[in-house]
Amino acid sequence: MNFSPGDRVRYECTGDDGLPLVRYGFIGGVAASDGPVVVLLDGELGGDVVNLAQVQHVTVTTVELLLHGTDLVDEPELRRGLVSLWHAEADTAGLDIDALHSIGDGECDAPGGWCLAELNAGGAHYVLRAFQCPSEPEMVRVRAEPRTPDWE
């Protein structure tokens, strides 16, 4: 993946408590095509030297939540709340979401998978989905996926 100074990125790391952490910032410099890069993190004065494997460009489809607890998709009230949580994460990432329309309690589209909302960003249409991770059944992933023409 190619990065240039000024690119908006998300940086996956481990927090001081040992738990996974996602932070946002801008590329401040690139050492070589195979990394590392300097990430200027939001709210900090200095930069972190980061391995390329820990950094992604910020896009509608890369901003996601990884949450523990299947009750988040099993309970309608909690499912509805996932839309607001993802939207807050998108705001933190610096995304400009043009429109976001919740689908009430969501629509089950696969075992353990739910369509939660439709959204528009940058002239493209997406569906916000929540689903249980096949490799970690206790984890729920919430992310936007490009809307296919056959989705109703």
C-alpha positions as CSV (number, residue, x, y, z in Angstrom):
1,M,0.0,0.0,0.0
2,N,1.4,3.4,-0.9
3,F,1.2,6.3,1.5
4,S,2.1,9.9,1.0
5,P,2.6,12.7,3.6
6,G,-0.8,14.1,4.6
7,D,-2.8,10.9,3.9
8,R,-5.5,10.2,6.6
9,V,-4.9,6.8,8.3
10,R,-6.1,4.5,11.0
11,Y,-3.5,2.9,13.1
12,E,-4.1,-0.4,14.9
13,C,-2.0,-0.9,18.0
14,T,-2.2,-2.3,21.5
15,G,-3.1,0.1,24.3
16,D,-1.3,0.4,27.6
17,D,-3.8,-2.0,29.1
18,G,-3.0,-4.7,26.5
19,L,-6.2,-4.3,24.6
20,P,-6.5,-3.6,20.9
21,L,-6.7,0.1,20.1
22,V,-7.5,2.1,16.9
23,R,-6.1,5.6,16.6
24,Y,-6.4,8.1,13.8
25,G,-3.9,10.5,12.3
26,F,-2.0,11.6,9.2
27,I,1.1,10.3,7.5
28,G,3.9,12.6,8.4
29,G,6.6,10.9,6.5
30,V,7.5,7.7,4.7
31,A,10.9,6.0,5.2
32,A,10.8,3.7,2.2
33,S,8.2,1.9,0.0
34,D,8.1,-1.0,2.5
35,G,7.9,1.2,5.6
36,P,7.9,2.2,8.3
37,V,5.9,5.4,8.3
38,V,5.6,8.3,10.7
39,V,2.0,8.8,11.9
40,L,1.0,12.1,13.4
41,L,-1.8,11.1,15.7
42,D,-4.8,13.2,16.4
43,G,-4.4,15.2,19.6
44,E,-0.7,14.6,20.0
45,L,2.3,16.8,19.2
46,G,4.8,14.2,18.2
47,G,4.6,11.3,15.7
48,D,4.9,7.5,16.1
49,V,7.1,5.4,13.8
50,V,4.7,2.6,12.7
51,N,5.0,-0.6,10.7
52,L,3.0,-0.5,7.5
53,A,1.0,-3.6,8.5
54,Q,-0.6,-1.5,11.3
55,V,-1.8,1.3,9.1
56,Q,-4.7,1.7,6.6
57,H,-6.1,4.6,4.6
58,V,-9.3,6.0,6.2
59,T,-12.2,5.1,4.0
60,V,-15.9,4.3,4.6
61,T,-15.1,0.6,4.4
62,T,-12.0,0.5,6.6
63,V,-13.6,2.3,9.6
64,E,-15.1,-0.5,11.7
65,L,-15.9,-1.6,15.2
66,L,-14.8,-4.9,16.7
67,L,-16.9,-5.5,19.8
68,H,-17.2,-8.4,22.3
69,G,-20.6,-9.9,23.0
70,T,-23.1,-11.6,20.7
71,D,-25.9,-9.9,22.6
72,L,-25.0,-6.8,20.5
73,V,-26.6,-8.6,17.5
74,D,-29.1,-10.8,19.3
75,E,-30.9,-8.0,21.2
76,P,-32.8,-5.5,18.9
77,E,-32.2,-2.5,21.3
78,L,-28.5,-3.1,21.2
79,R,-28.4,-3.7,17.5
80,R,-30.0,-0.3,17.0
81,G,-27.3,1.3,19.1
82,L,-24.6,-0.1,16.9
83,V,-25.5,2.4,14.2
84,S,-24.8,5.4,16.5
85,L,-21.5,3.8,17.7
86,W,-20.3,3.3,14.2
87,H,-21.3,6.8,13.2
88,A,-19.4,8.2,16.1
89,E,-16.3,6.2,15.1
90,A,-16.7,7.5,11.5
91,D,-16.8,11.1,12.9
92,T,-13.6,10.4,14.9
93,A,-12.0,9.1,11.8
94,G,-12.8,12.3,9.9
95,L,-15.3,10.8,7.4
96,D,-18.0,12.9,5.9
97,I,-21.1,10.8,5.9
98,D,-23.7,12.5,3.6
99,A,-26.7,10.6,4.8
100,L,-27.4,7.7,7.2
101,H,-30.8,6.0,7.4
102,S,-31.3,3.4,10.1
103,I,-33.2,0.2,9.3
104,G,-35.0,0.0,12.6
105,D,-34.1,-3.2,14.4
106,G,-32.1,-4.3,11.3
107,E,-32.7,-7.0,8.8
108,C,-31.1,-10.4,9.2
109,D,-29.4,-11.2,5.9
110,A,-27.3,-14.2,7.0
111,P,-26.9,-16.3,10.2
112,G,-25.4,-13.9,12.7
113,G,-25.5,-11.0,10.2
114,W,-27.6,-7.9,10.1
115,C,-28.1,-5.0,7.8
116,L,-28.4,-2.0,10.2
117,A,-28.5,1.1,8.0
118,E,-28.0,2.5,4.5
119,L,-25.6,5.4,4.0
120,N,-24.1,7.7,1.4
121,A,-20.6,9.0,1.4
122,G,-18.7,10.6,-1.4
123,G,-21.5,9.9,-3.9
124,A,-21.4,6.1,-3.2
125,H,-24.0,4.0,-1.5
126,Y,-23.2,1.6,1.4
127,V,-24.9,-0.8,3.8
128,L,-23.9,-0.8,7.4
129,R,-23.7,-4.4,8.6
130,A,-23.0,-6.1,11.9
131,F,-22.0,-9.8,12.0
132,Q,-20.4,-12.3,14.2
133,C,-16.9,-13.1,13.3
134,P,-16.6,-16.7,12.0
135,S,-13.1,-17.2,13.6
136,E,-14.2,-15.6,16.9
137,P,-17.9,-16.2,17.5
138,E,-18.1,-14.0,20.6
139,M,-16.9,-11.0,18.6
140,V,-19.1,-8.7,16.5
141,R,-17.8,-6.6,13.6
142,V,-19.7,-3.5,12.4
143,R,-18.6,-2.0,9.1
144,A,-19.9,-0.4,5.9
145,E,-19.9,-2.4,2.7
146,P,-20.6,-1.2,-0.8
147,R,-24.3,-1.5,-1.6
148,T,-24.9,-4.0,-4.4
149,P,-27.7,-3.4,-6.9
150,D,-29.6,-6.5,-5.8
151,W,-29.9,-5.3,-2.1
152,E,-33.4,-4.2,-1.4
